[in-house]
Amino acid sequence: MLAVLTLVTGVAALLLAAWCGWAASRDQPTKDWHFVGMGLVSLLAVVQLVIGIVQLARGEKPDQGTTIFVAYLLGAVACVPAVAFMSLAERTRWGSVTAAAGGVVLAVLEVRLYDIWGH
């Protein structure tokens, strides 16, 4: 279950990055719909955090250590909300660039989470 959710979250993060990157290329700031997208991607990351913690509570262990796994889960949850707030502060095309960069960072975190869990 965690592998599928990791893939879905990573793909959603890349789609968000492309969408916000498209807005930046057209010299547009992030708009309300972008924030809805960021909320949905953040929700996926929260679901992933909950499922990851449940798996740890059931006794399953990541290959590369529980501490690093939990740290990456928390980073994944915090990534998109952090760039959303930064994007709100910068209401120019650079806010869209920031949101796009956050989507790419989340996708990279998802790849790393997959490696840490050890599939």
Secondary structure, DSSP 8 states (H G I E B T S, - for coil): -HHHHHHHHHHHHHHHHHHHHHHHHTT----HHHHHHHHHHHHHHHHHHHHHHHHHHTT---TT-HHHHHHHHHHHHHHHHHHHHHHHH--SHHHHHHHHHHHHHHHHHHHHHHHHHT-
